[in-house]
Amino acid sequence: MSSVALTPSRRVLADVVPGGAVRDVVLVAGSAAFVGLAAQIAIPLPFTPVPLSGQTFAVLLSVAALGPARGALGMLLYAVAGIAGLPWFAGHQSGWAIPSLGYVLGFVLAAVVVGDLARRGADRTVARTVGLMVVGNLCIYAIGVPWLMASVDVGLGRALVLGVVPFLIGDVVKILLASLLLPTAWRFVRS
């Protein structure tokens, strides 16, 4: 999270914003708030304890813009505040005892991976950003699905039906939107 000048190929969008440490604190808190707000765009599905929400879009977009350190801190702030009782997880939930908490914890892993790949330039073109967002979604599922399995006591097949399959179309839409936004933002930065 230092404000050391980075080469153009080793920076993320947040690095072009002036402000050093103050910028970093505002961006970390802002990313947690952005995810908390996006989580309130939630549609409960009657056949699964995992709601459809705007969280993953907000997570992947913000962590790609922030990079691995700021992104991970933002997602840790989001997770810790929600676990501590702030009702800003999807559906105004909070705490440990929710089946979808594994996805929230997966946001931290996604932040590190997506942020690092974005820092290496994976968010500069639409095609590379699609790949970046797919990897980010896989990180989220890698933590979310096992947590769901343990939480509702189901096997892998049933967990995939409950916690992945219903969200794939939404994931595609979110990935496409983010894949247009990030490279467009970079074009403005380079102008």
Secondary structure, 3 states (H helix, E strand, C coil): CCCCCCCHHHCCHHHHCCCHHHHHHHHHHHHHHHHHHHHCCEECCCCCCCCEECHHHHHHHHHHHHCHHHHHHHHHHHHHHHHCCCCCEHHHECCCCCCCHHHHHHHHHHHHHHHHHHHCCCCCCHHHHHHHHHHHHHHHHHHHHHHHHHHHCCCHHHHHHHHCHHHHHHHHHHHHHHHHHHHHHHHHHHC
